[in-house]
Amino acid sequence: MPADDHPPPAKAPKQHARVAAELIARIEDGRYPLDTLLPTEHQLSAEFGLSRQTIREALRQLADRGLVTRQPGVGTRVARRSAGRHYTYSIGSAAELEHYADSARLVIDRMGLVEATPELAQRLGCAEGSTWHHIEGLRIRKLDGVPLGLSEIYLRAWFPGVEAHLRQLVGAIHVMLAREYDFHVEDFRQEARAVLLGKAEALRLDSRPKGPAMEVVRRYHDRDGRLVLRGRIVYPADRFSTSMHFRRTPVR
C-alpha cells in the first residue's frame, strides 16, 4: 500500500480532541472572553507541542460548535461561551457567511421552476415572465442535525443541470455557481428584521410559536447589477446574530 494511502495514526484525533477540550474549557471559564481573539495557530502549536495542522483541526471543531468564528487575516474570535444544543451563528463578513453555509446543510423540501408574476417581479426587481428556480427547505447543522432556519430561495434559471448541484449542495450557492459554472456574483446585500415565528415555522424549527425570530434576506447581483440569487431565511432568535464592523475614513 502506498505510504499516502495509510490512515492517520489513531492518536491524531485524540490530539485534536484534547486541544479542543482545553480551548473550550478556557472559553467557558472566561480565560478567553467573548469577542476577543484566541492565540494564533503558531502560538497554540508552540504551547501544546503539536503541529499547526492539528491545532487547525481543533479550531475547526470549535467553529463547528459555534464557539468561535474564523476570518483569514484577522484570526479566531470567541463568539459564544457555551457549546449547548442551540447556539448562535455570528456573521459579520462574507468569509463568515461562507463558513456558516459550509457547516449548515440545506435540506430541500420543494424545488421547481416559476415565472415571475407582476408581484414576484416587483419583489425581485426583475422582468415579468422571467424564469426562476424556486427552492424551499431547512438549514440544519451538519454536526448534529439541529434545525437552524427555514429557507426560501430564488435562483435565475441560467444554469443547466443546477438542480442536481442544489440537491447535493455543500456550502453556499454562490460558491457552487463559481465552482461549477465559472459564474461570479459581484455584489451581495443583506437585510435583517425582527419577526415572530408562526406555528408551522416553530414546529419545523423545534422552537416555540410566536417566539422571537430574525428574518434575513440576502441578494446577490451580477456585474450588470441584475439579481441572480435571492435567499430569505427565518432563524429563531437564539440561533443567529449578525454584526457590522465600521472603520472611520480620515477626512482629507
Stockholm file with secondary structure:
# STOCKHOLM 1.0

chainA/1-252         MPADDHPPPAKAPKQHARVAAELIARIEDGRYPLDTLLPTEHQLSAEFGLSRQTIREALRQLADRGLVTRQPGVGTRVARRSAGRHYTYSIGSAAELEHYADSARLVIDRMGLVEATPELAQRLGCAEGSTWHHIEGLRIRKLDGVPLGLSEIYLRAWFPGVEAHLRQLVGAIHVMLAREYDFHVEDFRQEARAVLLGKAEALRLDSRPKGPAMEVVRRYHDRDGRLVLRGRIVYPADRFSTSMHFRRTPVR
#=GR chainA/1-252 SS CCGGGSCCCTHHHHHHHHHHHHHHHHHHTTSSCTTCBCCCHHHHHHHHTCCHHHHHHHHHHHHHTTSEEEETTTEEEECCSCCCSSCCEEECSHHHHHHHHHHEEEEEEEEEEEECCHHHHHHHTCCTTCEEEEEEEEEEETTTCCEEEEEEEEEETTSTTHHHHHHTCCSCHHHHHHHHHCCCCCEEEEEEEEEECCHHHHHHTTSCTTCEEEEEEEEEECTTSCEEEEEEEEEEGGGEEECCCCCCCCCC
#=GC SS_cons         CCGGGSCCCTHHHHHHHHHHHHHHHHHHTTSSCTTCBCCCHHHHHHHHTCCHHHHHHHHHHHHHTTSEEEETTTEEEECCSCCCSSCCEEECSHHHHHHHHHHEEEEEEEEEEEECCHHHHHHHTCCTTCEEEEEEEEEEETTTCCEEEEEEEEEETTSTTHHHHHHTCCSCHHHHHHHHHCCCCCEEEEEEEEEECCHHHHHHTTSCTTCEEEEEEEEEECTTSCEEEEEEEEEEGGGEEECCCCCCCCCC
//
